[in-house]
Amino acid sequence: MRISLALQEGKSTPLVLHQSTTADLVDPLSGLRFSDVTLNVGPVVGSHQMILGIPFLSTFSLSVSIPSHSLRCDKSDRTIQDFRKCNKPPLSPLVRRLKTV
């Protein structure tokens, strides 16, 4: 898979992603669970741990709120807050199960 990252700062050469994995992602604060998510593995630019693209957001009916740094699940009306903005100790989404594809 060939991709171009918006955060590559002037680099126009697309990255080629050769590896992927499948994982279950869980947000412990909202209780939302995303099963059997295919993640393409490659370098991440900036201070990000993971980049979730449009296919992920549309598959799980998630809407992005830039001002509140959150995702809202349109089906359940639950919200996933940016863990860096929460008053609780940082909790990143938990990867429950990994298998190489």
Backbone as a chain_set.jsonl record, in Angstrom:
{"seq": "MRISLALQEGKSTPLVLHQSTTADLVDPLSGLRFSDVTLNVGPVVGSHQMILGIPFLSTFSLSVSIPSHSLRCDKSDRTIQDFRKCNKPPLSPLVRRLKTV", "coords": {"N": [[0.845, -1.162, 0.0], [0.586, 2.195, -0.881], [1.146, 5.313, 0.577], [0.748, 8.805, 1.383], [1.855, 11.043, 3.781], [0.434, 13.754, 5.492], [1.945, 15.085, 7.339], [4.605, 15.02, 6.596], [6.246, 17.135, 6.014], [7.079, 18.584, 3.444], [8.152, 16.411, 2.031], [7.533, 14.584, -0.804], [7.501, 12.011, -1.691], [5.744, 9.023, -1.691], [5.106, 6.736, 1.04], [5.738, 3.252, 1.256], [3.862, 0.746, 2.521], [4.466, -2.321, 3.85], [3.728, -4.154, 5.755], [1.149, -5.412, 7.916], [-1.186, -5.658, 10.641], [-3.607, -7.225, 12.78], [-5.845, -6.061, 15.213], [-7.598, -5.74, 18.357], [-9.067, -2.878, 19.535], [-9.558, -0.942, 22.419], [-11.187, 1.585, 24.208], [-10.749, 2.532, 27.391], [-12.056, 4.516, 28.897], [-14.446, 5.318, 27.604], [-15.565, 2.907, 27.065], [-15.866, 1.903, 24.548], [-15.345, -0.504, 21.986], [-13.373, -1.819, 19.414], [-13.276, -4.262, 17.182], [-11.1, -6.619, 15.574], [-9.485, -4.864, 13.911], [-7.743, -3.862, 11.106], [-4.488, -2.84, 10.932], [-2.206, -0.947, 9.197], [1.257, -1.061, 9.134], [3.805, 1.243, 9.708], [6.197, 3.999, 9.558], [5.601, 6.691, 11.844], [5.018, 10.088, 11.792], [5.934, 12.893, 13.766], [4.491, 13.537, 17.032], [2.787, 11.442, 17.347], [1.215, 8.301, 18.222], [-0.298, 6.598, 16.811], [-2.044, 6.639, 13.745], [-5.244, 7.096, 12.716], [-7.125, 6.556, 9.942], [-9.456, 7.792, 7.395], [-10.851, 5.431, 6.422], [-10.996, 3.818, 8.799], [-12.398, 5.533, 10.559], [-14.853, 5.848, 9.186], [-15.768, 3.188, 8.991], [-16.362, 2.538, 11.659], [-18.203, 4.47, 12.292], [-17.364, 7.03, 13.346], [-17.046, 10.384, 14.367], [-15.018, 13.244, 14.037], [-14.036, 15.726, 16.338], [-12.433, 18.577, 16.196], [-12.141, 20.966, 17.852], [-12.742, 19.949, 20.463], [-10.954, 17.916, 20.732], [-11.653, 15.171, 20.302], [-13.356, 12.032, 19.553], [-16.519, 11.078, 18.355], [-18.816, 8.5, 18.649], [-21.171, 7.803, 16.365], [-23.159, 5.874, 16.414], [-23.487, 4.97, 19.102], [-23.427, 7.279, 20.544], [-21.405, 7.829, 22.316], [-18.342, 9.265, 23.564], [-14.914, 9.544, 22.751], [-12.248, 10.767, 24.383], [-9.287, 12.739, 23.863], [-6.584, 11.264, 25.238], [-4.48, 12.691, 26.275], [-5.584, 15.043, 27.068], [-7.274, 14.548, 29.147], [-8.194, 14.67, 32.667], [-7.422, 12.563, 34.15], [-4.877, 10.033, 34.827], [-2.758, 9.411, 31.97], [-4.19, 7.308, 29.558], [-3.791, 5.206, 27.001], [-5.432, 3.832, 24.061], [-6.065, 0.374, 24.447], [-4.354, -2.356, 23.118], [-5.611, -5.335, 22.528], [-5.314, -7.819, 21.233], [-3.001, -9.077, 19.005], [-2.084, -9.988, 15.725], [0.017, -10.961, 13.12], [-0.447, -10.114, 9.752]], "CA": [[0.0, 0.0, 0.0], [1.336, 3.448, -0.956], [0.453, 6.429, 1.226], [1.47, 10.058, 1.614], [1.47, 11.616, 5.068], [0.351, 15.214, 5.497], [2.93, 15.616, 8.287], [5.963, 14.713, 6.153], [6.96, 18.398, 5.863], [7.735, 18.804, 2.168], [8.518, 15.185, 1.327], [6.419, 14.209, -1.672], [7.589, 10.596, -2.024], [4.849, 8.215, -0.843], [5.644, 5.601, 1.79], [5.172, 1.957, 0.892], [3.642, -0.055, 3.727], [4.532, -3.735, 3.496], [3.252, -5.007, 6.84], [-0.074, -5.033, 8.624], [-1.548, -6.52, 11.758], [-4.998, -7.105, 13.198], [-5.901, -5.826, 16.657], [-8.807, -5.247, 19.005], [-8.772, -1.629, 20.234], [-10.561, -0.63, 23.442], [-10.987, 2.822, 24.954], [-11.262, 2.208, 28.725], [-12.888, 5.572, 29.473], [-15.779, 5.328, 26.99], [-16.063, 1.543, 26.961], [-16.004, 1.499, 23.148], [-14.453, -1.579, 21.555], [-13.287, -1.972, 17.969], [-12.722, -5.611, 17.021], [-10.473, -7.042, 14.314], [-9.091, -3.701, 13.12], [-6.508, -4.05, 10.36], [-3.598, -1.687, 11.045], [-1.028, -0.981, 8.339], [2.381, -0.692, 9.99], [4.827, 2.053, 9.066], [6.684, 5.078, 10.411], [4.644, 7.732, 12.21], [5.709, 11.365, 11.881], [5.439, 13.752, 14.838], [4.36, 12.967, 18.378], [1.653, 10.521, 17.323], [1.47, 6.878, 18.426], [-1.094, 5.876, 15.839], [-2.861, 7.493, 12.898], [-6.453, 6.409, 12.27], [-7.56, 7.257, 8.745], [-10.862, 7.859, 7.01], [-11.507, 4.112, 6.41], [-11.293, 3.41, 10.177], [-13.441, 6.407, 11.097], [-16.146, 5.564, 8.547], [-16.182, 1.821, 9.338], [-16.904, 2.514, 13.016], [-19.117, 5.621, 12.441], [-16.768, 7.983, 14.283], [-16.928, 11.766, 13.902], [-13.913, 13.942, 14.684], [-14.237, 17.103, 16.795], [-11.126, 19.22, 16.365], [-12.094, 21.838, 19.038], [-12.753, 19.236, 21.748], [-9.949, 16.848, 20.686], [-12.368, 13.936, 20.627], [-14.107, 11.279, 18.544], [-17.85, 10.699, 18.834], [-19.4, 7.356, 17.964], [-22.52, 8.187, 15.954], [-24.107, 4.794, 16.738], [-23.743, 4.861, 20.545], [-23.369, 8.634, 21.095], [-20.331, 7.918, 23.316], [-17.22, 10.087, 23.121], [-13.544, 9.163, 23.104], [-11.456, 11.978, 24.603], [-7.84, 12.656, 23.685], [-6.095, 10.885, 26.567], [-3.549, 13.719, 26.767], [-6.375, 16.171, 27.557], [-8.084, 14.112, 30.293], [-7.65, 14.977, 33.992], [-6.969, 11.308, 34.744], [-3.585, 9.626, 34.278], [-2.889, 9.062, 30.563], [-4.536, 5.946, 29.168], [-3.935, 5.082, 25.556], [-6.248, 2.664, 23.74], [-5.391, -0.891, 24.702], [-4.344, -3.337, 22.044], [-5.912, -6.585, 23.22], [-4.866, -9.018, 20.53], [-2.27, -8.765, 17.782], [-1.616, -11.091, 14.899], [0.596, -10.455, 11.889], [-1.16, -10.515, 8.537]], "C": [[0.896, 1.233, 0.0], [0.511, 4.554, -0.308], [1.35, 7.656, 1.258], [0.947, 10.645, 2.913], [1.478, 13.134, 4.984], [1.437, 15.831, 6.366], [4.375, 15.393, 7.853], [6.805, 15.95, 5.871], [7.773, 18.477, 4.572], [8.152, 17.563, 1.412], [7.322, 14.73, 0.501], [6.439, 12.729, -2.048], [6.681, 9.788, -1.104], [5.61, 7.109, -0.113], [4.991, 4.33, 1.271], [5.077, 1.137, 2.169], [3.547, -1.519, 3.327], [3.91, -4.644, 4.546], [1.953, -4.476, 7.422], [-0.307, -6.026, 9.749], [-3.025, -6.31, 12.061], [-5.02, -6.98, 14.715], [-7.317, -5.491, 17.093], [-8.397, -3.994, 19.767], [-9.911, -1.321, 21.193], [-10.198, 0.705, 24.081], [-11.583, 2.61, 26.337], [-12.181, 3.278, 29.322], [-14.306, 5.577, 28.902], [-16.405, 3.942, 26.944], [-16.241, 1.076, 25.529], [-14.942, 0.474, 22.788], [-14.533, -1.692, 20.042], [-12.553, -3.281, 17.702], [-12.157, -5.825, 15.623], [-10.153, -5.875, 13.384], [-7.78, -4.024, 12.418], [-5.711, -2.754, 10.427], [-2.422, -1.89, 10.104], [0.117, -0.379, 9.13], [3.42, 0.08, 9.185], [5.273, 3.147, 10.008], [5.591, 6.107, 10.662], [5.431, 9.014, 12.442], [5.105, 12.189, 13.013], [5.32, 13.008, 16.148], [3.218, 11.964, 18.473], [2.098, 9.086, 17.584], [0.787, 6.058, 17.346], [-1.871, 6.905, 15.021], [-4.031, 6.66, 12.402], [-7.022, 7.203, 11.104], [-9.058, 7.214, 8.518], [-11.511, 6.476, 6.955], [-11.881, 3.625, 7.812], [-12.459, 4.217, 10.726], [-14.805, 6.087, 10.494], [-16.652, 4.167, 8.882], [-16.875, 1.784, 10.692], [-17.791, 3.729, 13.331], [-18.628, 6.616, 13.487], [-16.658, 9.359, 13.631], [-15.855, 12.467, 14.72], [-14.359, 15.342, 15.096], [-12.863, 17.697, 17.064], [-11.115, 20.099, 17.623], [-12.034, 21.087, 20.366], [-11.747, 18.088, 21.795], [-10.589, 15.501, 21.014], [-12.948, 13.283, 19.379], [-15.459, 10.95, 19.15], [-18.35, 9.553, 17.992], [-20.852, 7.704, 17.649], [-23.563, 7.137, 16.328], [-24.475, 4.771, 18.22], [-23.823, 6.219, 21.24], [-22.368, 8.748, 22.247], [-19.152, 8.662, 22.707], [-15.904, 9.516, 23.623], [-12.746, 10.456, 23.195], [-9.994, 11.709, 24.277], [-7.245, 12.395, 25.063], [-5.123, 11.905, 27.136], [-4.291, 14.903, 27.369], [-7.208, 15.82, 28.79], [-7.411, 14.51, 31.603], [-7.114, 13.74, 34.689], [-5.579, 10.98, 34.205], [-3.762, 9.163, 32.837], [-3.181, 7.579, 30.359], [-4.659, 5.916, 27.66], [-4.83, 3.888, 25.266], [-5.438, 1.383, 23.917], [-5.468, -1.785, 23.48], [-4.469, -4.695, 22.712], [-5.3, -7.806, 22.541], [-4.178, -8.571, 19.243], [-1.958, -10.041, 17.034], [-1.121, -10.514, 13.587], [-0.174, -11.005, 10.708], [-0.171, -10.633, 7.408]], "O": [[1.848, 1.317, 0.777], [-0.673, 4.713, -0.604], [2.573, 7.544, 1.169], [-0.263, 10.735, 3.12], [2.422, 13.729, 4.464], [1.814, 16.983, 6.154], [5.287, 15.561, 8.663], [7.977, 15.82, 5.519], [9.003, 18.442, 4.601], [8.483, 17.661, 0.231], [6.233, 14.515, 1.034], [5.491, 12.239, -2.663], [6.819, 9.851, 0.117], [6.629, 6.614, -0.597], [3.82, 4.337, 0.891], [6.086, 0.866, 2.82], [2.664, -1.911, 2.565], [3.596, -5.797, 4.25], [1.689, -3.274, 7.424], [0.302, -7.095, 9.795], [-3.616, -5.318, 11.635], [-4.309, -7.698, 15.418], [-8.13, -5.018, 16.299], [-7.466, -4.046, 20.571], [-11.083, -1.424, 20.833], [-9.047, 0.932, 24.451], [-12.804, 2.515, 26.464], [-13.007, 2.961, 30.178], [-15.266, 5.815, 29.635], [-17.621, 3.807, 26.803], [-16.719, -0.035, 25.303], [-13.794, 0.566, 23.223], [-15.618, -1.665, 19.461], [-11.356, -3.395, 17.964], [-12.661, -5.291, 14.635], [-10.51, -5.898, 12.206], [-6.81, -4.418, 13.066], [-6.198, -1.696, 10.028], [-1.717, -2.894, 10.201], [-0.027, 0.687, 9.728], [3.859, -0.363, 8.124], [4.79, 3.227, 11.138], [4.755, 6.361, 9.794], [6.399, 9.025, 13.203], [3.888, 12.182, 13.198], [5.963, 11.979, 16.355], [2.737, 11.672, 19.568], [3.207, 8.694, 17.222], [1.232, 4.962, 17.007], [-2.304, 7.927, 15.554], [-3.837, 5.638, 11.743], [-7.363, 8.377, 11.25], [-9.82, 6.681, 9.325], [-12.648, 6.343, 7.408], [-12.966, 3.075, 8.001], [-13.397, 3.657, 11.293], [-15.806, 6.058, 11.21], [-17.858, 3.979, 9.044], [-17.868, 1.077, 10.859], [-18.096, 3.989, 14.495], [-19.368, 6.999, 14.394], [-16.229, 9.479, 12.484], [-15.787, 12.311, 15.939], [-14.979, 16.06, 14.312], [-12.212, 17.354, 18.051], [-10.172, 20.003, 18.408], [-11.357, 21.527, 21.295], [-11.688, 17.361, 22.786], [-10.122, 14.781, 21.897], [-13.021, 13.886, 18.308], [-15.545, 10.584, 20.323], [-18.318, 9.616, 16.763], [-21.666, 7.878, 18.556], [-24.729, 7.473, 16.537], [-25.64, 4.575, 18.564], [-24.241, 6.302, 22.394], [-22.47, 9.662, 23.066], [-18.983, 8.687, 21.488], [-15.796, 9.066, 24.764], [-12.585, 11.161, 22.199], [-9.521, 10.58, 24.403], [-7.388, 13.222, 25.963], [-4.954, 11.982, 28.353], [-3.697, 15.69, 28.106], [-7.789, 16.71, 29.412], [-6.192, 14.67, 31.648], [-6.428, 13.847, 35.705], [-5.143, 11.585, 33.225], [-4.795, 8.585, 32.5], [-2.506, 6.714, 30.916], [-5.555, 6.549, 27.101], [-4.984, 3.014, 26.12], [-4.258, 1.332, 23.569], [-6.532, -1.946, 22.882], [-3.544, -5.152, 23.383], [-4.823, -8.72, 23.213], [-4.728, -7.772, 18.485], [-1.61, -11.057, 17.636], [-1.784, -9.658, 13.002], [-0.511, -12.188, 10.656], [-0.552, -10.961, 6.285]]}, "num_chains": 1, "name": "protein.A"}
